[in-house]
Structures are given as C-alpha cells and as structure tokens.
C-alpha cells in the first residue's frame, strides 16, 4: 500500500480530483478520491487537509452529496473526510451537520466510525457552540442506538481536552453521570473515557459531585474511571507546577 506523507502530494491529488469533478462529474470525482487517496495510507491530519480543500472547492449545495458518497465507500478515511466537511458546515448548517453525523455513525456501526465522526462533529460543536450543542447532546444521550449514546462521551472528551469552558464541563459531567448505569460495553467505554478526562483536568468538578458519585446507583465502572482520571490529574498538576 502506498504511503502519502506530505500536504504537497495530497494537494495535487485533490486539485486533480476537483478538475475531474468540474469536467466529468461527481461519480468520477469520488472514484478518483477513492483510488488515489482513500486506498492509500494517509494520516488523519492530511485527510483533514484534503477535506478542507474539498470544502472550499465544491459548491455548498453539492457538499452533502459528496459526503454521502464518500461515506458509502466504507473506508476508514471516509469518516475523517466526511466528518471534517460536516465540521466546516456546522457554523451555517448546525442541525443538518449533526443529523448527518448521526446517520453516518449509525450506518458505520463500528466504534472507530463513532469516534472519528463524533469528535469532529459533535465534539467540535460542543467546543465552539456549547449553548447549541448541549441540548442536542442531552437528546442523543437517550438515543436508541448505542453508538450515538457513545458519541456523547466522545464529544465530551474532545471538547474538554481542547479547552471547553468550565461551566459547560460541569453540565456535561452531570449528563455523563446520568449515563453511569449503562451496561453496553462500547457505550461504557465512551462515557467512561469522558468522565476520566474531566477528572484529569477538572478534579474540583468531581468534588462538586462527590455525593452524587457515591450514590449506590452509580456503577463501579464509572467510579473507577473517575479514580483513574483523578490519579492522572495529580501527575498532570505536578508536571506543570513550576
């Protein structure tokens, strides 16, 4: 498998793909992207770079058609490119981008599809538009699909790690706490991941919820993730304390 390692290589591929799209149409564009980019070994940052180039080069009204067809290729990189394009559309098309992310995650039916798209769409939405995103995430927390519930944790982990404001972190921890009784393995992984991240960066928030966490209804797996995160918070603090 060929390895693509530079923005220059990716840029040349995307420029040729755009030219093919303009001359021949969407199907030829997708076929070229598939064979020349998605069938190669390409790091996620370079795929995100490609997505940004596609986003600015493809007419807005055609972008969802493009992401639908890229997702239909079922390559791991498909999720990165489609997720990044949806992220770039969040500012103008918030609800549509979230709904498409939900659709793609359910269709993908794999943990990595949930995590790749969940970080780039739900996570970025939470980080940049928390007032809009939190009500949506509360609804997703009750979704019938396990991957969509997992995406709440994925989004929280991403946003907290990237600097989500503390008041919103507290709101999200309360939501995670409400999911501490879930039993599905993959859902627990996502929710626990986020709880651990909050405990690492905001141990004081954990203190604020001490009584709720100690409730016997809260499952041990959730408490264990918090304990791990708190342990890492002390190491993190020690590392950066002068």
C-alpha positions as CSV (number, residue, x, y, z in Angstrom):
1,X,0.0,0.0,0.0
2,X,1.4,3.4,-1.0
3,X,2.0,5.8,1.9
4,X,1.2,9.5,1.3
5,X,3.2,11.7,3.7
6,X,3.0,15.3,2.6
7,X,0.5,18.1,2.1
8,X,2.0,18.6,-1.4
9,X,1.1,15.1,-2.5
10,X,-2.4,15.5,-1.0
11,X,-2.9,18.9,-2.6
12,X,-2.0,17.5,-6.1
13,X,-4.5,14.7,-5.7
14,X,-7.3,16.9,-4.5
15,X,-6.7,19.5,-7.2
16,X,-6.8,16.8,-9.9
17,X,-10.0,15.4,-8.3
18,X,-11.6,18.8,-8.3
19,X,-10.7,19.2,-12.0
20,X,-12.2,15.8,-12.7
21,X,-15.4,16.9,-10.8
22,X,-15.7,20.0,-12.9
23,X,-15.1,18.2,-16.2
24,X,-16.8,14.8,-15.7
25,X,-18.9,14.9,-12.6
26,X,-19.3,13.7,-9.0
27,X,-19.1,10.0,-9.7
28,X,-15.7,10.3,-11.4
29,X,-14.5,12.6,-8.6
30,X,-15.5,10.0,-6.0
31,X,-13.8,7.2,-7.9
32,X,-10.6,9.2,-8.1
33,X,-10.6,10.2,-4.4
34,X,-11.2,6.6,-3.6
35,X,-8.4,5.1,-5.6
36,X,-5.8,7.9,-5.2
37,X,-6.4,8.9,-1.6
38,X,-8.6,6.6,0.5
39,X,-7.0,3.4,-0.8
40,X,-3.6,4.8,0.3
41,X,-2.1,5.0,3.8
42,X,-2.7,8.6,4.8
43,X,-2.5,10.1,8.3
44,X,-5.7,11.8,9.7
45,X,-4.2,15.4,9.6
46,X,-3.6,15.0,5.9
47,X,-7.1,13.7,5.3
48,X,-8.4,16.7,7.2
49,X,-6.3,18.9,5.0
50,X,-7.9,17.2,1.9
51,X,-11.4,17.7,3.4
52,X,-10.7,21.4,3.8
53,X,-9.6,21.7,0.2
54,X,-12.7,19.8,-1.0
55,X,-14.9,22.0,1.2
56,X,-13.7,25.3,-0.4
57,X,-13.7,23.9,-3.9
58,X,-17.1,22.1,-4.1
59,X,-20.2,24.3,-4.3
60,X,-22.1,24.3,-1.0
61,X,-25.2,22.7,-2.4
62,X,-23.1,19.7,-3.6
63,X,-21.2,19.1,-0.4
64,X,-23.6,16.7,1.3
65,X,-23.9,14.7,-1.9
66,X,-20.1,14.4,-1.8
67,X,-20.0,13.3,1.9
68,X,-22.8,10.8,1.3
69,X,-20.8,9.2,-1.5
70,X,-17.6,9.3,0.4
71,X,-19.2,7.6,3.4
72,X,-20.7,4.9,1.1
73,X,-17.1,3.8,0.2
74,X,-16.7,2.4,3.7
75,X,-13.1,3.3,4.1
76,X,-11.7,4.4,7.5
77,X,-10.5,7.6,5.9
78,X,-14.1,8.2,4.6
79,X,-15.1,9.1,8.1
80,X,-12.3,11.6,8.5
81,X,-13.0,13.4,5.3
82,X,-16.8,13.4,5.7
83,X,-16.6,14.3,9.4
84,X,-14.3,17.2,8.7
85,X,-16.6,18.6,5.9
86,X,-19.5,18.4,8.3
87,X,-17.5,20.2,10.9
88,X,-16.8,23.0,8.5
89,X,-20.5,23.2,7.7
90,X,-21.6,23.5,11.4
91,X,-21.5,27.3,11.5
92,X,-24.1,27.6,8.7
93,X,-25.8,24.2,8.9
94,X,-25.7,23.2,12.5
95,X,-28.7,20.8,12.7
96,X,-28.0,19.3,9.3
97,X,-24.4,18.6,10.2
98,X,-25.4,16.9,13.5
99,X,-28.1,14.9,11.8
100,X,-25.8,13.7,9.0
101,X,-23.2,12.7,11.6
102,X,-25.8,10.7,13.4
103,X,-26.8,9.0,10.1
104,X,-23.1,8.2,9.3
105,X,-22.3,6.8,12.8
106,X,-25.4,4.5,12.8
107,X,-24.6,3.4,9.2
108,X,-20.9,2.7,10.1
109,X,-21.8,0.6,13.1
110,X,-18.3,0.5,14.4
111,X,-16.5,2.1,17.4
112,X,-14.0,3.9,15.2
113,X,-16.7,5.4,13.0
114,X,-18.4,6.8,16.1
115,X,-15.1,8.2,17.5
116,X,-13.8,9.7,14.2
117,X,-17.1,11.5,13.3
118,X,-18.2,12.1,16.9
119,X,-15.0,14.1,17.7
120,X,-15.1,16.1,14.5
121,X,-18.7,16.9,14.5
122,X,-20.4,16.6,18.0
123,X,-17.1,17.3,19.8
124,X,-16.3,20.4,17.8
125,X,-19.9,21.6,18.1
126,X,-19.7,21.3,21.9
127,X,-16.4,23.1,21.9
128,X,-17.4,26.0,19.7
129,X,-21.2,26.2,20.1
130,X,-21.9,24.8,23.6
131,X,-25.2,26.6,24.1
132,X,-26.5,24.9,20.9
133,X,-24.7,21.6,21.3
134,X,-25.6,20.7,24.9
135,X,-29.4,20.4,24.4
136,X,-28.7,18.3,21.4
137,X,-26.3,16.0,23.3
138,X,-28.9,15.6,26.1
139,X,-31.2,14.2,23.5
140,X,-28.6,12.0,22.0
141,X,-27.9,10.6,25.5
142,X,-31.4,8.9,25.3
143,X,-31.0,7.7,21.7
144,X,-31.8,4.0,20.9
145,X,-28.5,3.4,19.1
146,X,-25.6,2.6,21.3
147,X,-23.1,4.4,19.1
148,X,-25.0,7.7,19.3
149,X,-25.0,7.4,23.1
150,X,-21.3,6.7,23.0
151,X,-20.8,9.8,20.9
152,X,-21.9,11.9,23.8
153,X,-18.8,10.7,25.7
154,X,-16.6,11.1,22.6
155,X,-17.7,14.6,22.1
156,X,-17.2,15.5,25.8
157,X,-13.7,14.0,25.8
158,X,-12.7,16.0,22.7
159,X,-14.2,19.3,23.9
160,X,-12.7,19.1,27.4
161,X,-9.3,18.2,26.1
162,X,-9.5,21.2,23.7
163,X,-10.4,23.7,26.4
164,X,-14.2,23.7,26.9
165,X,-15.2,26.3,29.4
166,X,-15.6,25.0,33.0
167,X,-19.2,25.9,33.4
168,X,-20.0,23.7,30.3
169,X,-17.8,20.9,31.6
170,X,-19.9,20.8,34.7
171,X,-23.0,20.5,32.7
172,X,-21.5,17.7,30.7
173,X,-20.3,15.8,33.7
174,X,-23.9,15.9,35.1
175,X,-25.0,14.4,31.8
176,X,-22.3,11.7,31.9
177,X,-23.4,10.9,35.5
178,X,-26.9,10.3,34.2
179,X,-25.4,7.6,31.9
180,X,-23.4,5.9,34.6
181,X,-25.8,3.0,34.7
182,X,-25.4,1.9,31.1
183,X,-24.4,-1.7,30.5
184,X,-23.3,-1.9,26.9
185,X,-19.5,-2.3,26.6
186,X,-18.9,0.2,23.8
187,X,-21.2,2.8,25.4
188,X,-19.4,2.5,28.8
189,X,-16.0,2.9,27.0
190,X,-17.1,6.3,25.5
191,X,-18.8,7.6,28.7
192,X,-16.0,6.4,30.9
193,X,-13.4,8.0,28.6
194,X,-15.1,11.4,29.0
195,X,-15.5,11.0,32.8
196,X,-11.8,10.2,33.1
197,X,-10.9,13.2,31.1
198,X,-13.0,15.6,33.2
199,X,-11.5,14.1,36.4
200,X,-8.0,14.7,35.0
201,X,-8.4,18.3,34.0
202,X,-11.2,19.4,36.5
203,X,-10.8,17.4,39.8
204,X,-12.7,20.2,41.5
205,X,-15.8,19.4,39.4
206,X,-15.6,15.8,40.7
207,X,-15.5,17.2,44.2
208,X,-18.7,19.2,43.5
209,X,-20.4,16.0,42.5
210,X,-19.0,13.8,45.3
211,X,-22.4,13.0,46.9
212,X,-23.9,12.1,43.5
213,X,-21.0,9.9,42.5
214,X,-21.1,8.0,45.8
215,X,-24.8,7.0,45.2
216,X,-25.1,3.3,45.1
217,X,-26.9,3.5,41.7
218,X,-23.7,4.8,40.0
219,X,-22.0,1.7,38.6
220,X,-18.5,0.8,39.7
221,X,-17.0,1.1,36.2
222,X,-17.9,4.8,36.2
223,X,-16.3,5.4,39.6
224,X,-13.2,3.5,38.5
225,X,-12.8,5.8,35.5
226,X,-13.1,8.8,37.8
227,X,-10.5,7.4,40.1
228,X,-8.1,6.8,37.2
229,X,-8.6,10.4,36.0
230,X,-8.0,11.9,39.4
231,X,-4.8,10.0,39.6
232,X,-3.7,11.4,36.4
233,X,-4.8,14.9,37.5
234,X,-2.2,14.9,40.3
235,X,0.5,13.8,37.8
236,X,-0.6,16.5,35.4
237,X,-0.5,19.1,38.1
238,X,2.9,18.0,39.3
239,X,4.3,18.1,35.8
240,X,3.2,21.7,35.2
241,X,3.8,23.2,38.7
242,X,7.0,25.1,38.2
